[in-house]
Amino acid sequence: MQTLNHWYRILATGFCFVAFGVGGIILSLTVLPLQRCIIRDAEQRKRRARHTVHVTFRSFIKLMQWVQIFNFDFTAQQTLRQARGQIIIANHPSLIDVVALIAMTPNADCVVKAQLFRNPFMRGVISSTGYISNADPDQLLDDCAASLARGNNLIIFPEGTRSKPGQPLQFQRGAANIALRSGCDYLALRISCQPSTLTKEEHWYNVPKRKPTLAIHYIKPIAVHSYRNLSSPSLAARQLTRDLQSFYQQVLS
């Protein structure tokens, strides 16, 4: 029975990956173009597209739960529902972290890799939502500050990519620079996935022997105003990055 269950979860995981890609294409060819035709105001159109993605990702989370490839423990959900104009930071152990966070966060904005704008499954969704490209670092900071000023919630992983299991955290300065440029504080979350799956080192079919649980917990707000008083922006970004990394190392240990 254990072997049958394991093979079932491999097949169900593959089905969910296919469903995710097909869903992205369907949104890009139907719902999102219709919204572009009906809604003339660009900012309102982006908000509607982000809400569509929010609802779609919530459905995708329910699909993964229904086919029994994941358990979910989202105690941070109530905090995220009430968030407005906040920078949401978290560690990044698995591939579906951002899907779960967008599913829980109304009007979520996020920074995406430039190459995703060329991905046939996701480029239509990304261009419609106005998600922020990391292609130009200076423009990225301005775009993030403008998004936060409009009341969007900005999801950022300070590591910049998924964690490597068994290795120390390595935070990049992007999350610090965005907070310092915008003047917005953080909402700090902790993500855990046990047993570990969908990490940077694993293929989708490397399914663990028992069903994993993805848990997302709210830790606390982290203020950044004191760092803005340091002698230079680069010094402030380095110090804030070190402090965030140290904080998360303690939380995860």
Salt bridges, closest charged atoms under 4 A:
GLU43 OE2 - ARG50 NH2 3.46
GLU43 OE2 - ARG150 NE 3.25
ASP73 OD2 - HIS217 NE2 3.73
ASP97 OD2 - HIS92 ND1 2.73
ASP142 OD1 - ARG181 NH1 2.58
